[in-house]
Amino acid sequence: RGRAALLAVAVVVQALVIGKVVMVGRLFGFARRFDDSPLVWPVLYKSAMFALLVAGFGILEQLVPALAHGKGVAGMQAAFEAIDLPEVGIRIVLFTVILAPFFAFCEVGRVLGADRLKAMFLGRTAATT
């Protein structure tokens, strides 16, 4: 039971970190290349680019402890060699698929306007609150 709780906490922390990476990336205008294209392109592009960004932070998360513990370049190299690249590739594909609906809603909201999207989902009175 304690192990399941620990796993749940780890998953929540990872989700919060991913959310923070996406939030900071959006704040700095990361992946705004296809904003004037049909919505499918910015959704796919942003999903893929943010998945790569999240994967990059995941790799850094594994490499930084080697430096923090004073292991230097050799420790970082060992940590990098321990990274399972097929797993990283699978995570990139998974995050791309997971992020696609999020960016679809973001892009529809950007084009229609947040108030109109809110009214479409919650009713007309929601747009005035």
Buried (B, 14 or more C-beta within 10 A) or exposed (E): EEEEEEEEEEEEEEEEBBEEBBEEBBEEEBBEEBBEEEBEBBBBBBBBBBBBBBBEBBBEEBBEEBEEEEBEEEBBEEBEEEEEEEEBEEBBEEBBEEBBEBBBEBBBBBEEEEEEBBBBEEEEEEBEE
